């Protein structure tokens, strides 16, 4: 991903209309650092590339159904990054459903939002928030802190 000096270190605005590949055809890792729930395949590819370059394992899905199916199939994430601006996703319901899963007993939850991070964290009772557009340094700091990596 080529970056200009002005945008270096920032994952920019999400394109609309792109759909990520279906998780149904993939078998999730048993334990991953990050389960990413996001509707845009371009954003998923960029974020996954950045995280893997920094030694985080990532499993990405494009819907609440795929996230729940992945966990039911044995995916046990250390951290879930959930895009609360996802147009077809009810973040409260997904968070409640994931929290009921045994595989997510020790999972931390971080949201991607355009709104005030503090208000969204308190409202959804999550461990943290990342504001869009996403700054890579901030993302890595949050992941290291929540995944227990220094």
C-alpha positions in Angstrom: 0.0 0.0 0.0 1.7 3.1 -1.2 1.4 6.1 1.1 2.2 9.7 0.6 4.1 11.5 3.3 0.9 13.4 4.2 -1.1 10.2 4.8 1.7 7.9 6.0 0.6 5.9 9.0 -3.1 6.5 8.5 -5.7 4.0 7.2 -8.0 6.3 5.4 -11.7 6.6 4.7 -13.5 3.3 4.0 -14.8 2.8 0.5 -18.4 1.7 0.2 -19.8 -1.2 -1.8 -16.9 -3.6 -1.4 -17.7 -6.9 0.2 -15.2 -9.0 2.0 -14.8 -12.7 1.1 -17.1 -15.0 2.8 -15.9 -16.7 6.0 -17.9 -19.8 5.2 -15.2 -21.0 2.8 -12.4 -20.6 5.4 -11.7 -22.4 8.6 -10.7 -20.0 11.3 -7.6 -20.3 13.4 -8.3 -21.8 16.8 -6.6 -18.8 18.6 -6.0 -15.5 16.9 -4.9 -12.2 18.2 -7.6 -10.3 16.3 -11.1 -11.1 15.0 -11.9 -8.1 12.7 -15.5 -7.5 11.9 -15.7 -5.0 9.0 -17.8 -4.7 5.8 -15.1 -3.3 3.4 -12.7 -5.7 1.8 -10.2 -3.0 0.9 -10.1 -1.8 4.5 -9.8 -5.5 5.7 -6.9 -6.1 3.3 -5.0 -3.0 4.4 -5.5 -3.5 8.1 -4.7 -7.2 7.9 -1.5 -6.5 6.1 -0.4 -3.9 8.7 -1.2 -6.2 11.6 0.5 -9.3 10.1 3.6 -7.2 9.4 3.6 -6.5 13.2 3.2 -10.2 14.0 -0.5 -10.2 15.0 -2.6 -13.1 13.7 -5.8 -11.8 12.2 -9.1 -13.4 11.1 -11.5 -11.1 9.3 -15.2 -11.4 8.6 -17.7 -9.1 7.0 -20.8 -9.6 9.1 -22.2 -10.5 12.6 -23.3 -13.9 11.3 -19.8 -14.7 10.1 -18.2 -13.5 13.4 -20.6 -15.7 15.4 -20.1 -18.7 13.0 -16.3 -18.3 13.2 -16.4 -18.4 17.0 -18.8 -21.4 17.0 -16.3 -23.2 14.7 -13.5 -22.7 17.2 -12.1 -19.2 16.6 -11.0 -17.9 20.0 -9.9 -14.3 19.6 -7.8 -12.4 22.1 -9.3 -9.1 20.8 -12.4 -8.3 18.6 -12.2 -5.1 16.5 -15.8 -4.2 15.6 -16.8 -1.5 13.2 -19.8 0.1 14.8 -20.4 2.2 11.6 -21.1 -1.1 9.7 -24.5 -0.4 8.0 -26.0 -3.8 8.6 -24.7 -4.6 12.0 -26.3 -4.1 15.5 -23.2 -3.7 17.7 -25.1 -4.2 21.0 -26.5 -7.5 19.8 -23.2 -8.8 18.4 -21.3 -7.9 21.5 -23.9 -9.6 23.7 -23.9 -12.7 21.5 -20.1 -12.9 21.5 -19.8 -12.4 25.2 -22.1 -15.4 25.7 -19.7 -17.6 23.8 -17.2 -19.7 25.9 -14.5 -19.1 23.3 -14.7 -15.4 24.0 -14.5 -15.6 27.8 -11.2 -13.8 27.9 -11.7 -11.7 24.8 -11.3 -7.9 24.9 -13.5 -5.7 22.6 -12.5 -2.6 20.8 -14.7 -0.6 18.4 -14.0 1.4 15.3 -16.1 4.6 15.3 -16.4 8.1 13.9 -18.0 9.4 17.0 -16.5 10.3 20.4 -14.5 7.3 21.5 -15.1 7.8 25.3 -18.9 8.0 24.9 -19.0 5.0 22.6 -16.9 2.9 25.0 -19.1 3.8 28.0 -22.3 3.2 26.0 -21.3 -0.2 24.6 -19.2 -1.3 27.6 -16.2 -2.2 25.5 -12.5 -2.1 26.4 -11.5 0.7 24.0 -12.3 2.7 20.8 -10.3 3.6 17.7 -11.4 6.6 15.8 -11.6 6.8 12.0 -9.5 7.5 10.1 -7.4 5.0 11.9 -3.8 5.9 12.8 -1.5 2.9 12.6 0.6 3.9 15.6 -2.6 4.2 17.8 -3.9 0.9 16.4 -0.7 -0.9 17.3 -0.6 0.6 20.8 -4.2 -0.5 21.5 -3.5 -4.0 20.2 -0.3 -4.5 22.1 -2.0 -3.3 25.3 -5.1 -5.5 24.9 -3.4 -8.5 23.5 -0.8 -8.5 26.3 2.1 -7.9 24.0 4.7 -5.2 24.7 
